[in-house]
Amino acid sequence: MKTINMKINGTERQIEIDENERLLDVIREGFHLTGTKEGCGEGECGVCSVLLDGKLVNACMIMAFQAADREVITIEGVGKDGGLDPIQQAFIDTGAVQCGFCTPGMILSAKALLLKNPTPSKQEIRRGISGNLCRCTGYEKIVEAVALASDRMRNPEQ
């Protein structure tokens, strides 16, 4: 067992980990942040997407010790002051949420994309979320949600 420090959703935390533990397991079982899901466990579906120092990663592919002294943002840390992030609100407003299993990973992918490119084209949005699988939709509502969030983030008075 080893003790590591990390900033998770804006809060400095310390946790004891096993050397073979994945970041996904620490998030879900250690910190009880269950919005980050496990899908394939092989980095193919994007369900476990989180931001690690602002970069989108699959938490199932990152060992917990690799997050030591770093910042992790999960779906629970996307909103501010108890409110929804514009991306989360856009997903609701466009009906982009169906069963909801892929939604946390999609939102984190959209967040990473909009941090890098605040005005993406629809093609860039599709590329930005391409690492996330959704079994319920044809992705059109999700693309629409990301475009709406982009617009709202640039024009908050709308």
N, C-alpha and C positions, 0 to 999 in steps of 0.2 A: 504494500500500500504506500501511496505517496500523496502528500498534500500539495495542492496547487491553488493559486489565486487566479481569478479571472473576473472581468467586468461583464456581468450578464444583464442585459436590458437596463444599463445605466447604473447598476449597483455593484460595488466591489464585493466579491464573495470568495470564500475559501471552501474547498471541498477535498475530501479524501477520495482518491481514485485508485483503481487497480491499473497496473501498467497496460493491460490488454483491453481496457474499456474504451468504447467509442464515445465521441462527443455526444452523439445522439442519446446514448444510454445515460450519460451524466445529466443532460438536459431533462430528459423524461423522468428518470428514477431518482437522480440526486437532487435536482432542483424542483421536481414535480411540475414542470412546464410541459403539459401534454398536448399543446397545440402543434408541436413539431411531431409529425407522425413517422412511423416506419412503414415503408412500402416494400420495395424490392430488396433492400439491404445491400445493393451492389452499385449504387450511384447512377442508376439508369432512369429512375422515375421522377426525381425532384421533390418528392413528397416531404423529405426531411430537410429541405433547403433552409439555411440560416445565413446571416451575414457574419463573417469573421473578419474583424478589422475593416468593415465596409465592403468586403468582397463576398460574393455569393459562393457558397460551398454546400456540398451534400454532407450533412452531419454524420451520415452512416459511413463515410469514407475518411473521416478525420479522427485520429486517436485523441482521446481526452487530453493527454499530456501536451499535444500540439497547441492547445488553446490556453496553456499557462501564460499568464501575464498578457492576455489579449482581450479584445472586446468581442462579445457575442451578442447579436440581436436575434431574438426569436419573434414569432408572430405576436407573442404577448407584449413585446417591447416596441412594436411598430407605432401604436397610437401614442398620443401625448396627453398628459393630465386627465386620464380617464376617458378621453374622447377618441374617436376614430381618426385614423390617418386618412387623407384624401383618397388614397388608393383603396382602402377598405370601404369607404363610403361609396366610391364609384362602382365597386363590385356589387354592392347592394343595389344601387340605383339602376344599374343596367341589367340586373338579373343574371350576373355572371356566376353566381353561386348556385350549384344544384345540390349534389349530395354533400359537398363541403370537404371531402377528404383531401383533395388536391389544393384547396383554396389557400391554406397557410403558405405552402411552398410557392404557389403562383404569385401571391402578394409579395413575398420576399424577393422573388425574381423581378417583379415589376418595380419594386423599390430600388433594387440594385441598378436596373436599367435606367430609371429616371434620375438616379443620382449621377450617373455617367452622362446621360443624354436626356435633358429635360423636354426636348421636342422631337421624340422619335416618330418616324413614319410608321405606317401600319406594317410594312415589311420589317422594319427594325424591331417593332414590338413582337412580331411573330418569331423573329430570330432570338430576341431577348428571353422569351418564355419557352423556347424550343426544348430545353432540358427538363420540362415539366409535363408529365402525362396527365390527361384528363379523360376518363372513360365516359363521362356523361355528355360532353358538349362537342360541338364542332369548332370550338375555340373562338368563334366570332364574337360572342358576348364578352369574353375575356379580353380580346383585343380592343373592343369598344370601351371596356372599363378602363384599361390602361390609357387609352387616348383621352378619355374624359378626365381622368386623374391628372394627366399632363396639362390639359387645358386649365383645369381648376387650380392647379399649383402655380401656374403662371398668371392667372387672373382670379385671385381669391374672392373678389367681390361678386362673381357670378353665382 
